[in-house]
């Protein structure tokens, strides 16, 4: 079995007070680090090594607490290796981390600021994970490394920040020998202090080491703050009042109390949005808790997914208070007011989600 290496010591905050990228919180509450390896079959690895900077862990967390959380959420195989001083590049980070672990055998070096899935082979390989640009949406092409290869799939060239083919490296680099990586990284670092993993690979190719490639799937990139914000902006938590928004307003004083007359266009709007984007719906209502089962049955009938139903609220103004920051920019909350029983929810929400 091989080891998974995740170098994050070089990731620093670009804004005062903001955590390094790998410690940023994703919409589902997990760390970016957790999310970055969530699609890989971790059973294929005998060890999962995270190489981090001691000052980052000390400032934003705690070595023991963080290790316990990662082992609980991801795998008991996780080990956190802390470097005392910042490194100049990713290749140096991996090299110094490997030297502290005395690992032997094959390794896969995985970036912590993207996610994709691919099959993990038990064979000892020198291999690069790639994405075909023709199969995905727009990417920041200038920040990628690209490969070229011959008819047999053998990589003939790998270049950083220059488009030489339709295939770019998506952030996983496999080496059949950790010692070979260390030796070539050392040689490259004698020439330059800014060494990419691709530089190490190119140096090995020049010495007739053979590298192949494998196509990965379901690629999502969070490499820049802009890409991370765009990703987070595809998730929404909507607090939606029940009466007057999803059903025609009703009360306990009517001849037929707490009626469930659907506002079909608004229900269809929520249903459609949940099909095309990631919406967490929380229903708010002044109806008593005794009506909750009826509300649940009504929502299921109209194929509306919800996370929670909050009942027994006051019949009064409601104020949503939320914080904003660089990773969740202003405005981090939006208020929508529509006339009671109005059918115009679709145009309002569509306009908000476009922005």
CORCORSUL-V471825 format. One record per residue. N is the residue number from 1. SS is DSSP state (H for helix, E for strand, C for the rest). PHI is phi in degrees with one decimal (* if undefined). Layout:
n={N,N}
ss={SS,SS}
phi={PHI,PHI}
This chain:
n={1,2,3,4,5,6,7,8,9,10,11,12,13,14,15,16,17,18,19,20,21,22,23,24,25,26,27,28,29,30,31,32,33,34,35,36,37,38,39,40,41,42,43,44,45,46,47,48,49,50,51,52,53,54,55,56,57,58,59,60,61,62,63,64,65,66,67,68,69,70,71,72,73,74,75,76,77,78,79,80,81,82,83,84,85,86,87,88,89,90,91,92,93,94,95,96,97,98,99,100,101,102,103,104,105,106,107,108,109,110,111,112,113,114,115,116,117,118,119,120,121,122,123,124,125,126,127,128,129,130,131,132,133,134,135,136,137,138,139,140,141,142,143,144,145,146,147,148,149,150,151,152,153,154,155,156,157,158,159,160,161,162,163,164,165,166,167,168,169,170,171,172,173,174,175,176,177,178,179,180,181,182,183,184,185,186,187,188,189,190,191,192,193,194,195,196,197,198,199,200,201,202,203,204,205,206,207,208,209,210,211,212,213,214,215,216,217,218,219,220,221,222,223,224,225,226,227,228,229,230,231,232,233,234,235,236,237,238,239,240,241,242,243,244,245,246,247,248,249,250,251,252,253,254,255,256,257,258,259,260,261,262,263,264,265,266,267,268,269,270,271,272,273,274,275,276,277,278,279,280,281,282,283,284,285,286,287,288,289,290,291,292,293,294,295,296,297,298,299,300,301,302,303,304,305,306,307,308,309,310,311,312,313,314,315,316,317,318,319,320,321,322,323,324,325,326,327,328,329,330,331,332,333,334,335,336,337,338,339,340,341,342,343,344,345,346,347,348,349,350,351,352,353,354,355}
ss={C,E,E,E,E,E,E,C,C,C,C,C,C,C,C,C,C,C,C,C,H,H,H,C,E,C,C,C,C,C,E,H,H,H,H,H,C,C,C,C,C,H,H,H,E,E,E,E,E,E,E,E,E,H,H,H,H,H,H,H,C,C,H,H,H,H,H,H,H,H,H,H,H,C,C,C,C,E,E,E,E,E,E,C,C,C,C,C,C,H,H,H,H,H,H,H,H,H,H,H,H,C,C,C,C,C,E,E,E,E,C,C,C,E,E,E,E,C,C,C,C,C,C,C,C,C,E,E,E,E,E,E,H,H,H,C,C,C,C,C,H,H,H,C,E,E,E,E,E,C,C,C,C,C,E,E,E,E,E,E,C,C,C,C,C,C,E,E,E,E,E,E,E,E,E,C,C,H,H,H,H,H,H,H,H,H,H,H,H,H,H,C,C,C,C,C,H,H,H,H,H,H,H,H,H,H,C,C,C,C,C,E,E,E,E,C,E,E,E,E,E,C,C,C,H,H,H,H,H,H,H,H,C,C,E,E,E,E,E,E,E,C,E,C,C,C,E,C,C,C,C,C,C,C,C,C,C,C,C,C,C,E,C,H,H,H,H,H,H,H,H,H,H,H,H,H,C,E,E,E,E,E,E,E,C,C,C,C,H,H,H,H,H,H,H,H,H,H,H,H,H,C,C,C,C,C,C,E,E,E,C,C,C,C,C,C,C,C,C,C,C,C,C,C,E,C,C,E,C,C,C,C,C,C,C,C,C,C,C,C,C,C,C,C,H,H,H,H,H,H,H,H,H,H,C}
phi={*,-109.1,-110.9,-97.3,-113.6,-121.3,-85.0,-128.1,-62.9,-84.6,-83.4,-118.0,-77.0,-91.8,-132.3,-55.8,85.8,-84.2,-69.7,-58.6,-53.2,-66.3,-100.5,-72.2,-90.2,-86.3,-54.7,-87.7,94.0,-82.4,-78.3,-56.0,-56.6,-59.5,-65.3,-66.0,-116.9,-68.2,-98.5,-91.2,-81.9,-70.8,-68.1,-78.4,-110.7,-86.1,-144.2,-125.2,-108.8,-104.8,-104.2,-121.9,-91.1,-56.6,-67.5,-68.7,-64.8,-66.7,-76.9,-109.0,-158.0,-153.0,-56.2,-68.7,-62.7,-63.7,-60.5,-61.4,-64.7,-66.6,-67.5,-72.7,-82.6,-113.4,-167.1,-68.9,-77.2,-71.1,-132.4,-100.5,-101.9,-107.1,-96.4,-74.5,-126.2,-61.3,-100.9,-86.9,-164.3,-66.3,-61.5,-67.7,-58.8,-64.2,-59.4,-68.6,-65.3,-64.9,-64.5,-80.0,-98.9,57.9,-68.2,-127.6,96.6,-78.5,-138.2,-121.6,-93.7,-120.4,-64.7,-101.0,-117.3,-158.5,-141.5,-163.7,-120.3,-161.7,-79.4,-98.7,-84.9,-80.9,-72.1,-80.6,-137.0,-104.1,-151.3,-121.4,-86.7,-134.3,-124.2,-82.3,-62.4,-76.6,-108.1,-132.2,-75.7,-57.1,-127.3,-85.6,-60.0,-70.8,-99.3,-107.3,-107.9,-125.7,-120.9,-126.8,-150.5,-90.5,-65.2,-91.3,84.6,-82.6,-71.5,-105.2,-157.2,-141.2,-131.5,-89.2,60.5,-145.9,-79.9,-117.7,-164.6,-83.3,-110.7,-113.8,-74.2,-97.3,116.7,-139.1,-128.9,-105.5,-125.6,-74.2,-139.1,-66.4,-67.0,-62.0,-60.1,-57.9,-63.3,-72.8,-63.6,-57.7,-63.1,-65.8,-71.5,-72.5,-92.3,-146.7,-91.3,-112.1,-111.9,-84.7,-59.3,-62.9,-67.0,-63.0,-62.8,-61.2,-61.7,-69.7,-61.1,-62.1,-94.8,70.5,-77.7,-91.5,-122.6,-111.3,-136.5,-135.9,-83.1,-99.1,-132.1,55.0,-80.7,-132.9,-110.5,-124.3,-63.8,-118.3,-61.9,-64.0,-66.5,-65.3,-65.1,-61.6,-64.5,-65.3,-72.7,-91.7,-117.9,-140.2,-107.7,-111.3,-94.1,-121.4,-68.3,-82.8,-71.4,86.5,-117.8,-108.3,-130.7,-64.9,-54.6,-143.3,-149.4,-77.6,-93.2,-76.9,-59.3,-115.2,-65.4,49.0,-71.5,-124.2,-95.2,-67.6,-95.5,-59.9,-65.7,-71.3,-63.6,-65.2,-60.3,-63.2,-59.5,-65.2,-64.2,-66.9,-81.9,-111.5,-144.3,-96.0,-113.7,-100.6,-103.4,-119.7,-86.9,-113.5,-160.2,-86.2,-63.5,-70.5,-60.7,-63.8,-94.0,-62.6,-62.1,-65.6,-64.7,-60.3,-62.3,-63.3,-65.7,-65.0,-59.8,-95.9,58.0,-105.2,-83.1,-142.0,-93.9,-154.1,-124.1,-101.0,-105.0,61.4,-75.9,-67.0,-83.0,-159.0,-64.2,-121.8,-119.5,-99.0,-113.9,-144.4,-86.7,-132.3,-157.3,-60.7,-87.9,-144.3,-68.2,-66.8,-84.2,-87.9,-143.1,-133.5,-101.4,-122.5,-118.7,-125.5,-59.1,-56.7,65.7,-74.8,-102.8,-94.7,-62.4,-59.3,-65.2,-69.4,-66.3,-61.4,-64.4,-65.8,-69.0,-67.5,-88.6}
